[in-house]
């Protein structure tokens, strides 16, 4: 299991994340999609990773900050009973391999406590592209 405070940046730094550039670009693409589709303000979008697995391609959650930073506990409170899908519009979960949205939520313990902003992820993408010689 990944550390409870892990972030995408830390997984990139540790070398555990597979296809780093592609993963970060795909996460950002899904952030931009939420910005367009849901009209979420860019400066209020955060990304949190799933802790299950070894960090090669973790699932992730894109969240809208409404009143402070959304916590896993707050998200879990909004899970709807027996079908276990998100009952609120302030978070969307994605599969880390195919980067497709998921229709249900995970238990609160499976999400990292730490988040990263779109601006941080854009800087990280640019650094990765610069290192690999891609412009």
VMD Tcl script that builds the backbone (N, CA, C; Angstrom):
set m [mol new atoms 405]
animate dup $m
set s [atomselect $m all]
$s set {name element resname resid chain x y z} {
  {N N UNK 1 A 0.847 -1.187 0.000}
  {CA C UNK 1 A 0.000 0.000 0.000}
  {C C UNK 1 A 0.890 1.247 0.000}
  {N N UNK 2 A 0.464 2.241 -0.716}
  {CA C UNK 2 A 1.187 3.511 -0.830}
  {C C UNK 2 A 1.027 4.313 0.470}
  {N N UNK 3 A 2.004 5.124 0.794}
  {CA C UNK 3 A 1.977 5.960 1.993}
  {C C UNK 3 A 0.713 6.814 2.040}
  {N N UNK 4 A 0.203 7.049 3.228}
  {CA C UNK 4 A -1.066 7.781 3.379}
  {C C UNK 4 A -0.995 9.246 2.955}
  {N N UNK 5 A 0.193 9.799 2.820}
  {CA C UNK 5 A 0.349 11.189 2.375}
  {C C UNK 5 A 0.970 11.297 0.983}
  {N N UNK 6 A 0.971 10.208 0.247}
  {CA C UNK 6 A 1.629 10.185 -1.071}
  {C C UNK 6 A 0.927 11.101 -2.074}
  {N N UNK 7 A 1.737 11.603 -3.006}
  {CA C UNK 7 A 1.231 12.432 -4.100}
  {C C UNK 7 A 1.830 11.923 -5.410}
  {N N UNK 8 A 1.270 12.397 -6.514}
  {CA C UNK 8 A 1.820 12.038 -7.818}
  {C C UNK 8 A 3.272 12.494 -7.914}
  {N N UNK 9 A 3.565 13.691 -7.426}
  {CA C UNK 9 A 4.932 14.213 -7.459}
  {C C UNK 9 A 5.915 13.306 -6.749}
  {N N UNK 10 A 5.508 12.765 -5.601}
  {CA C UNK 10 A 6.390 11.863 -4.857}
  {C C UNK 10 A 6.594 10.546 -5.594}
  {N N UNK 11 A 5.542 10.055 -6.258}
  {CA C UNK 11 A 5.687 8.808 -7.025}
  {C C UNK 11 A 6.603 9.005 -8.227}
  {N N UNK 12 A 6.538 10.172 -8.843}
  {CA C UNK 12 A 7.451 10.492 -9.950}
  {C C UNK 12 A 8.878 10.527 -9.428}
  {N N UNK 13 A 9.085 11.223 -8.325}
  {CA C UNK 13 A 10.425 11.364 -7.746}
  {C C UNK 13 A 11.017 10.014 -7.334}
  {N N UNK 14 A 10.175 9.136 -6.779}
  {CA C UNK 14 A 10.666 7.832 -6.323}
  {C C UNK 14 A 10.935 6.869 -7.480}
  {N N UNK 15 A 10.367 7.162 -8.653}
  {CA C UNK 15 A 10.567 6.297 -9.806}
  {C C UNK 15 A 9.583 5.141 -9.892}
  {N N UNK 16 A 8.618 5.078 -8.977}
  {CA C UNK 16 A 7.688 3.946 -8.996}
  {C C UNK 16 A 6.594 4.083 -10.055}
  {N N UNK 17 A 6.278 5.307 -10.473}
  {CA C UNK 17 A 5.207 5.547 -11.436}
  {C C UNK 17 A 5.651 5.140 -12.841}
  {N N UNK 18 A 4.884 4.271 -13.481}
  {CA C UNK 18 A 5.179 3.851 -14.853}
  {C C UNK 18 A 4.711 4.920 -15.834}
  {N N UNK 19 A 5.395 5.065 -16.945}
  {CA C UNK 19 A 4.993 6.029 -17.981}
  {C C UNK 19 A 4.645 7.388 -17.372}
  {N N UNK 20 A 5.591 7.942 -16.650}
  {CA C UNK 20 A 5.359 9.165 -15.875}
  {C C UNK 20 A 4.733 10.280 -16.688}
  {N N UNK 21 A 5.322 10.577 -17.847}
  {CA C UNK 21 A 4.826 11.684 -18.655}
  {C C UNK 21 A 3.380 11.449 -19.083}
  {N N UNK 22 A 3.114 10.246 -19.586}
  {CA C UNK 22 A 1.765 9.912 -20.052}
  {C C UNK 22 A 0.762 9.965 -18.898}
  {N N UNK 23 A 1.148 9.436 -17.745}
  {CA C UNK 23 A 0.253 9.423 -16.579}
  {C C UNK 23 A -0.113 10.854 -16.177}
  {N N UNK 24 A 0.891 11.716 -16.023}
  {CA C UNK 24 A 0.642 13.101 -15.599}
  {C C UNK 24 A -0.195 13.840 -16.646}
  {N N UNK 25 A 0.119 13.638 -17.925}
  {CA C UNK 25 A -0.664 14.276 -18.992}
  {C C UNK 25 A -2.118 13.812 -18.964}
  {N N UNK 26 A -2.339 12.530 -18.723}
  {CA C UNK 26 A -3.705 11.997 -18.681}
  {C C UNK 26 A -4.482 12.542 -17.487}
  {N N UNK 27 A -3.815 12.646 -16.351}
  {CA C UNK 27 A -4.473 13.235 -15.170}
  {C C UNK 27 A -4.864 14.675 -15.481}
  {N N UNK 28 A -3.947 15.432 -16.066}
  {CA C UNK 28 A -4.248 16.825 -16.416}
  {C C UNK 28 A -5.384 16.916 -17.433}
  {N N UNK 29 A -5.398 16.026 -18.413}
  {CA C UNK 29 A -6.485 16.025 -19.400}
  {C C UNK 29 A -7.839 15.843 -18.725}
  {N N UNK 30 A -7.886 14.945 -17.752}
  {CA C UNK 30 A -9.140 14.739 -17.027}
  {C C UNK 30 A -9.493 15.940 -16.147}
  {N N UNK 31 A -8.490 16.624 -15.620}
  {CA C UNK 31 A -8.743 17.861 -14.859}
  {C C UNK 31 A -9.351 18.921 -15.779}
  {N N UNK 32 A -8.770 19.083 -16.965}
  {CA C UNK 32 A -9.275 20.072 -17.921}
  {C C UNK 32 A -10.699 19.719 -18.356}
  {N N UNK 33 A -10.972 18.416 -18.494}
  {CA C UNK 33 A -12.306 17.977 -18.874}
  {C C UNK 33 A -13.327 18.362 -17.795}
  {N N UNK 34 A -12.957 18.190 -16.531}
  {CA C UNK 34 A -13.869 18.567 -15.436}
  {C C UNK 34 A -14.082 20.081 -15.417}
  {N N UNK 35 A -13.033 20.819 -15.716}
  {CA C UNK 35 A -13.129 22.276 -15.802}
  {C C UNK 35 A -14.153 22.668 -16.870}
  {N N UNK 36 A -14.063 22.025 -18.042}
  {CA C UNK 36 A -14.970 22.354 -19.145}
  {C C UNK 36 A -16.378 21.814 -18.918}
  {N N UNK 37 A -16.461 20.554 -18.555}
  {CA C UNK 37 A -17.743 19.868 -18.436}
  {C C UNK 37 A -18.568 20.364 -17.247}
  {N N UNK 38 A -17.920 20.535 -16.110}
  {CA C UNK 38 A -18.634 20.879 -14.882}
  {C C UNK 38 A -18.501 22.352 -14.502}
  {N N UNK 39 A -17.709 23.085 -15.291}
  {CA C UNK 39 A -17.486 24.512 -15.017}
  {C C UNK 39 A -16.809 24.727 -13.662}
  {N N UNK 40 A -15.933 23.789 -13.298}
  {CA C UNK 40 A -15.183 23.917 -12.051}
  {C C UNK 40 A -14.063 24.929 -12.245}
  {N N UNK 41 A -13.848 25.844 -11.302}
  {CA C UNK 41 A -12.726 26.788 -11.413}
  {C C UNK 41 A -11.392 26.040 -11.324}
  {N N UNK 42 A -10.482 26.362 -12.235}
  {CA C UNK 42 A -9.176 25.677 -12.282}
  {C C UNK 42 A -8.419 25.762 -10.954}
  {N N UNK 43 A -8.520 26.909 -10.292}
  {CA C UNK 43 A -7.753 27.088 -9.054}
  {C C UNK 43 A -8.396 26.385 -7.859}
  {N N UNK 44 A -9.522 25.716 -8.076}
  {CA C UNK 44 A -10.178 24.986 -6.984}
  {C C UNK 44 A -10.252 23.491 -7.255}
  {N N UNK 45 A -9.465 23.025 -8.219}
  {CA C UNK 45 A -9.428 21.601 -8.530}
  {C C UNK 45 A -8.174 20.988 -7.911}
  {N N UNK 46 A -8.376 19.878 -7.196}
  {CA C UNK 46 A -7.276 19.149 -6.560}
  {C C UNK 46 A -7.291 17.702 -7.022}
  {N N UNK 47 A -6.127 17.062 -6.977}
  {CA C UNK 47 A -6.013 15.653 -7.345}
  {C C UNK 47 A -5.449 14.891 -6.150}
  {N N UNK 48 A -6.091 13.764 -5.859}
  {CA C UNK 48 A -5.694 12.882 -4.757}
  {C C UNK 48 A -5.522 11.484 -5.342}
  {N N UNK 49 A -4.492 10.759 -4.943}
  {CA C UNK 49 A -4.266 9.420 -5.493}
  {C C UNK 49 A -4.776 8.336 -4.556}
  {N N UNK 50 A -5.073 7.183 -5.172}
  {CA C UNK 50 A -5.449 6.007 -4.403}
  {C C UNK 50 A -4.205 5.364 -3.808}
  {N N UNK 51 A -4.371 4.739 -2.658}
  {CA C UNK 51 A -3.227 4.169 -1.941}
  {C C UNK 51 A -3.050 2.670 -2.168}
  {N N UNK 52 A -4.026 2.030 -2.772}
  {CA C UNK 52 A -3.939 0.587 -2.990}
  {C C UNK 52 A -2.955 0.313 -4.125}
  {N N UNK 53 A -2.115 -0.684 -3.953}
  {CA C UNK 53 A -1.157 -1.058 -4.997}
  {C C UNK 53 A 0.240 -0.579 -4.673}
  {N N UNK 54 A 1.072 -0.583 -5.711}
  {CA C UNK 54 A 2.488 -0.268 -5.522}
  {C C UNK 54 A 2.904 1.063 -6.126}
  {N N UNK 55 A 1.962 1.860 -6.584}
  {CA C UNK 55 A 2.286 3.190 -7.099}
  {C C UNK 55 A 2.686 3.237 -8.552}
  {N N UNK 56 A 2.488 2.157 -9.293}
  {CA C UNK 56 A 2.873 2.149 -10.709}
  {C C UNK 56 A 1.882 2.910 -11.576}
  {N N UNK 57 A 0.604 2.827 -11.247}
  {CA C UNK 57 A -0.449 3.538 -11.984}
  {C C UNK 57 A -1.657 3.684 -11.062}
  {N N UNK 58 A -1.521 4.466 -10.000}
  {CA C UNK 58 A -2.608 4.545 -9.013}
  {C C UNK 58 A -3.873 5.199 -9.559}
  {N N UNK 59 A -5.019 4.735 -9.047}
  {CA C UNK 59 A -6.265 5.420 -9.326}
  {C C UNK 59 A -6.154 6.812 -8.726}
  {N N UNK 60 A -6.978 7.714 -9.176}
  {CA C UNK 60 A -6.933 9.078 -8.631}
  {C C UNK 60 A -8.315 9.686 -8.627}
  {N N UNK 61 A -8.443 10.722 -7.842}
  {CA C UNK 61 A -9.703 11.415 -7.687}
  {C C UNK 61 A -9.487 12.893 -7.938}
  {N N UNK 62 A -10.306 13.467 -8.792}
  {CA C UNK 62 A -10.265 14.902 -9.047}
  {C C UNK 62 A -11.389 15.517 -8.225}
  {N N UNK 63 A -11.037 16.501 -7.407}
  {CA C UNK 63 A -11.989 17.076 -6.461}
  {C C UNK 63 A -12.127 18.574 -6.659}
  {N N UNK 64 A -13.303 19.046 -6.357}
  {CA C UNK 64 A -13.551 20.477 -6.322}
  {C C UNK 64 A -13.527 20.916 -4.872}
  {N N UNK 65 A -12.693 21.891 -4.564}
  {CA C UNK 65 A -12.657 22.443 -3.216}
  {C C UNK 65 A -13.821 23.414 -3.090}
  {N N UNK 66 A -14.672 23.164 -2.122}
  {CA C UNK 66 A -15.798 24.075 -1.914}
  {C C UNK 66 A -15.586 24.887 -0.646}
  {N N UNK 67 A -15.632 24.245 0.486}
  {CA C UNK 67 A -15.366 24.917 1.763}
  {C C UNK 67 A -14.112 24.308 2.353}
  {N N UNK 68 A -12.964 24.801 1.924}
  {CA C UNK 68 A -11.708 24.212 2.362}
  {C C UNK 68 A -11.394 22.989 1.526}
  {N N UNK 69 A -10.424 22.226 1.939}
  {CA C UNK 69 A -10.003 21.055 1.182}
  {C C UNK 69 A -10.903 19.880 1.528}
  {N N UNK 70 A -11.417 19.219 0.516}
  {CA C UNK 70 A -12.261 18.040 0.718}
  {C C UNK 70 A -11.407 16.909 1.269}
  {N N UNK 71 A -11.886 16.271 2.305}
  {CA C UNK 71 A -11.148 15.168 2.907}
  {C C UNK 71 A -11.761 13.845 2.477}
  {N N UNK 72 A -11.007 12.754 2.586}
  {CA C UNK 72 A -11.599 11.452 2.279}
  {C C UNK 72 A -12.832 11.167 3.134}
  {N N UNK 73 A -12.821 11.619 4.382}
  {CA C UNK 73 A -13.950 11.410 5.271}
  {C C UNK 73 A -15.196 12.134 4.759}
  {N N UNK 74 A -15.028 13.374 4.297}
  {CA C UNK 74 A -16.160 14.121 3.761}
  {C C UNK 74 A -16.721 13.426 2.530}
  {N N UNK 75 A -15.825 12.938 1.684}
  {CA C UNK 75 A -16.278 12.252 0.484}
  {C C UNK 75 A -17.039 10.983 0.850}
  {N N UNK 76 A -16.526 10.224 1.818}
  {CA C UNK 76 A -17.159 8.970 2.229}
  {C C UNK 76 A -18.555 9.210 2.795}
  {N N UNK 77 A -18.762 10.348 3.431}
  {CA C UNK 77 A -20.078 10.673 3.975}
  {C C UNK 77 A -21.115 10.802 2.877}
  {N N UNK 78 A -20.670 11.077 1.656}
  {CA C UNK 78 A -21.588 11.280 0.543}
  {C C UNK 78 A -21.784 10.032 -0.317}
  {N N UNK 79 A -21.260 8.915 0.141}
  {CA C UNK 79 A -21.438 7.685 -0.625}
  {C C UNK 79 A -22.882 7.233 -0.458}
  {N N UNK 80 A -23.495 6.773 -1.533}
  {CA C UNK 80 A -24.900 6.388 -1.419}
  {C C UNK 80 A -25.022 4.885 -1.226}
  {N N UNK 81 A -25.435 4.532 -0.083}
  {CA C UNK 81 A -25.803 3.209 0.380}
  {C C UNK 81 A -25.311 1.992 -0.345}
  {N N UNK 82 A -26.224 1.255 -0.920}
  {CA C UNK 82 A -25.932 -0.083 -1.376}
  {C C UNK 82 A -25.189 -0.157 -2.704}
  {N N UNK 83 A -25.293 0.825 -3.556}
  {CA C UNK 83 A -24.575 0.763 -4.819}
  {C C UNK 83 A -23.189 1.386 -4.726}
  {N N UNK 84 A -22.926 2.072 -3.656}
  {CA C UNK 84 A -21.600 2.651 -3.394}
  {C C UNK 84 A -21.089 3.540 -4.523}
  {N N UNK 85 A -21.908 4.447 -4.989}
  {CA C UNK 85 A -21.419 5.414 -5.973}
  {C C UNK 85 A -21.475 6.814 -5.382}
  {N N UNK 86 A -20.693 7.711 -5.936}
  {CA C UNK 86 A -20.625 9.067 -5.404}
  {C C UNK 86 A -21.973 9.755 -5.600}
  {N N UNK 87 A -22.482 10.337 -4.547}
  {CA C UNK 87 A -23.787 10.987 -4.610}
  {C C UNK 87 A -23.642 12.500 -4.684}
  {N N UNK 88 A -22.439 12.972 -4.856}
  {CA C UNK 88 A -22.202 14.413 -4.936}
  {C C UNK 88 A -21.446 14.734 -6.212}
  {N N UNK 89 A -21.477 15.982 -6.579}
  {CA C UNK 89 A -20.808 16.407 -7.809}
  {C C UNK 89 A -19.473 17.091 -7.556}
  {N N UNK 90 A -18.864 16.878 -6.404}
  {CA C UNK 90 A -17.608 17.572 -6.141}
  {C C UNK 90 A -16.386 16.667 -6.197}
  {N N UNK 91 A -16.535 15.466 -6.758}
  {CA C UNK 91 A -15.389 14.578 -6.937}
  {C C UNK 91 A -15.691 13.563 -8.031}
  {N N UNK 92 A -14.662 13.222 -8.798}
  {CA C UNK 92 A -14.779 12.213 -9.846}
  {C C UNK 92 A -13.565 11.300 -9.727}
  {N N UNK 93 A -13.802 10.000 -9.740}
  {CA C UNK 93 A -12.718 9.024 -9.608}
  {C C UNK 93 A -12.333 8.466 -10.969}
  {N N UNK 94 A -11.029 8.181 -11.127}
  {CA C UNK 94 A -10.517 7.661 -12.391}
  {C C UNK 94 A -9.615 6.466 -12.151}
  {N N UNK 95 A -9.636 5.526 -13.099}
  {CA C UNK 95 A -8.754 4.380 -13.085}
  {C C UNK 95 A -7.368 4.845 -13.519}
  {N N UNK 96 A -6.328 4.431 -12.816}
  {CA C UNK 96 A -4.978 4.878 -13.111}
  {C C UNK 96 A -4.368 4.308 -14.377}
  {N N UNK 97 A -4.873 3.194 -14.864}
  {CA C UNK 97 A -4.320 2.608 -16.087}
  {C C UNK 97 A -4.990 3.167 -17.337}
  {N N UNK 98 A -6.310 3.119 -17.392}
  {CA C UNK 98 A -7.017 3.571 -18.585}
  {C C UNK 98 A -7.496 5.012 -18.510}
  {N N UNK 99 A -7.397 5.608 -17.347}
  {CA C UNK 99 A -7.806 7.000 -17.108}
  {C C UNK 99 A -9.275 7.234 -17.460}
  {N N UNK 100 A -10.104 6.210 -17.259}
  {CA C UNK 100 A -11.552 6.319 -17.463}
  {C C UNK 100 A -12.208 6.552 -16.108}
  {N N UNK 101 A -13.294 7.318 -16.115}
  {CA C UNK 101 A -13.962 7.601 -14.846}
  {C C UNK 101 A -14.630 6.343 -14.309}
  {N N UNK 102 A -14.734 6.309 -13.002}
  {CA C UNK 102 A -15.324 5.176 -12.311}
  {C C UNK 102 A -16.695 5.588 -11.797}
  {N N UNK 103 A -17.633 4.665 -11.772}
  {CA C UNK 103 A -19.003 4.978 -11.387}
  {C C UNK 103 A -19.271 4.795 -9.897}
  {N N UNK 104 A -18.284 4.381 -9.141}
  {CA C UNK 104 A -18.502 4.153 -7.717}
  {C C UNK 104 A -17.314 4.658 -6.920}
  {N N UNK 105 A -17.488 4.764 -5.626}
  {CA C UNK 105 A -16.434 5.286 -4.765}
  {C C UNK 105 A -15.710 4.202 -3.998}
  {N N UNK 106 A -14.529 4.540 -3.563}
  {CA C UNK 106 A -13.756 3.663 -2.708}
  {C C UNK 106 A -13.954 4.082 -1.271}
  {N N UNK 107 A -13.592 3.218 -0.373}
  {CA C UNK 107 A -13.639 3.544 1.038}
  {C C UNK 107 A -12.662 4.668 1.325}
  {N N UNK 108 A -12.950 5.479 2.330}
  {CA C UNK 108 A -12.121 6.656 2.624}
  {C C UNK 108 A -10.668 6.309 2.924}
  {N N UNK 109 A -10.398 5.133 3.469}
  {CA C UNK 109 A -9.027 4.774 3.820}
  {C C UNK 109 A -8.146 4.521 2.604}
  {N N UNK 110 A -8.728 4.396 1.426}
  {CA C UNK 110 A -7.921 4.090 0.257}
  {C C UNK 110 A -7.362 5.339 -0.416}
  {N N UNK 111 A -7.706 6.526 0.032}
  {CA C UNK 111 A -7.238 7.758 -0.608}
  {C C UNK 111 A -6.142 8.429 0.207}
  {N N UNK 112 A -5.171 8.977 -0.491}
  {CA C UNK 112 A -4.108 9.739 0.160}
  {C C UNK 112 A -4.715 10.949 0.862}
  {N N UNK 113 A -4.098 11.355 1.934}
  {CA C UNK 113 A -4.551 12.562 2.638}
  {C C UNK 113 A -4.068 13.832 1.937}
  {N N UNK 114 A -3.047 13.703 1.100}
  {CA C UNK 114 A -2.451 14.861 0.434}
  {C C UNK 114 A -3.028 15.031 -0.977}
  {N N UNK 115 A -3.047 16.286 -1.413}
  {CA C UNK 115 A -3.556 16.601 -2.750}
  {C C UNK 115 A -2.537 17.462 -3.490}
  {N N UNK 116 A -2.753 17.577 -4.799}
  {CA C UNK 116 A -1.924 18.474 -5.601}
  {C C UNK 116 A -2.826 19.277 -6.528}
  {N N UNK 117 A -2.384 20.485 -6.844}
  {CA C UNK 117 A -3.149 21.386 -7.696}
  {C C UNK 117 A -2.823 21.156 -9.160}
  {N N UNK 118 A -3.669 21.701 -10.027}
  {CA C UNK 118 A -3.403 21.638 -11.459}
  {C C UNK 118 A -2.093 22.364 -11.772}
  {N N UNK 119 A -1.871 23.508 -11.150}
  {CA C UNK 119 A -0.640 24.271 -11.409}
  {C C UNK 119 A 0.599 23.431 -11.082}
  {N N UNK 120 A 0.575 22.715 -9.963}
  {CA C UNK 120 A 1.708 21.859 -9.608}
  {C C UNK 120 A 1.893 20.767 -10.654}
  {N N UNK 121 A 0.788 20.136 -11.060}
  {CA C UNK 121 A 0.881 19.051 -12.044}
  {C C UNK 121 A 1.335 19.555 -13.403}
  {N N UNK 122 A 0.950 20.771 -13.776}
  {CA C UNK 122 A 1.441 21.351 -15.036}
  {C C UNK 122 A 2.945 21.585 -14.965}
  {N N UNK 123 A 3.437 22.072 -13.838}
  {CA C UNK 123 A 4.888 22.252 -13.660}
  {C C UNK 123 A 5.611 20.911 -13.721}
  {N N UNK 124 A 5.025 19.908 -13.076}
  {CA C UNK 124 A 5.617 18.576 -13.080}
  {C C UNK 124 A 5.675 18.019 -14.502}
  {N N UNK 125 A 4.592 18.163 -15.253}
  {CA C UNK 125 A 4.560 17.723 -16.659}
  {C C UNK 125 A 5.658 18.412 -17.463}
  {N N UNK 126 A 5.774 19.732 -17.291}
  {CA C UNK 126 A 6.786 20.484 -18.033}
  {C C UNK 126 A 8.200 20.020 -17.685}
  {N N UNK 127 A 8.457 19.743 -16.403}
  {CA C UNK 127 A 9.768 19.246 -15.987}
  {C C UNK 127 A 10.060 17.886 -16.604}
  {N N UNK 128 A 9.059 17.005 -16.602}
  {CA C UNK 128 A 9.242 15.669 -17.176}
  {C C UNK 128 A 9.507 15.743 -18.672}
  {N N UNK 129 A 8.785 16.610 -19.356}
  {CA C UNK 129 A 8.976 16.757 -20.799}
  {C C UNK 129 A 10.344 17.340 -21.111}
  {N N UNK 130 A 10.774 18.281 -20.291}
  {CA C UNK 130 A 12.090 18.889 -20.485}
  {C C UNK 130 A 13.194 17.858 -20.295}
  {N N UNK 131 A 13.073 17.019 -19.272}
  {CA C UNK 131 A 14.065 15.969 -19.012}
  {C C UNK 131 A 14.143 14.964 -20.135}
  {N N UNK 132 A 12.982 14.666 -20.736}
  {CA C UNK 132 A 12.973 13.649 -21.788}
  {C C UNK 132 A 13.212 14.246 -23.164}
  {N N UNK 133 A 13.376 15.571 -23.238}
  {CA C UNK 133 A 13.654 16.219 -24.499}
  {C C UNK 133 A 12.435 16.483 -25.356}
  {N N UNK 134 A 11.237 16.298 -24.784}
  {CA C UNK 134 A 9.993 16.560 -25.519}
  {C C UNK 134 A 9.590 18.007 -25.274}
  {N N UNK 135 A 9.129 18.657 -26.312}
  {CA C UNK 135 A 8.670 20.044 -26.169}
  {C C UNK 135 A 7.194 20.138 -26.325}
}
mol reanalyze $m
mol bondsrecalc $m
mol representation Tube
mol addrep $m
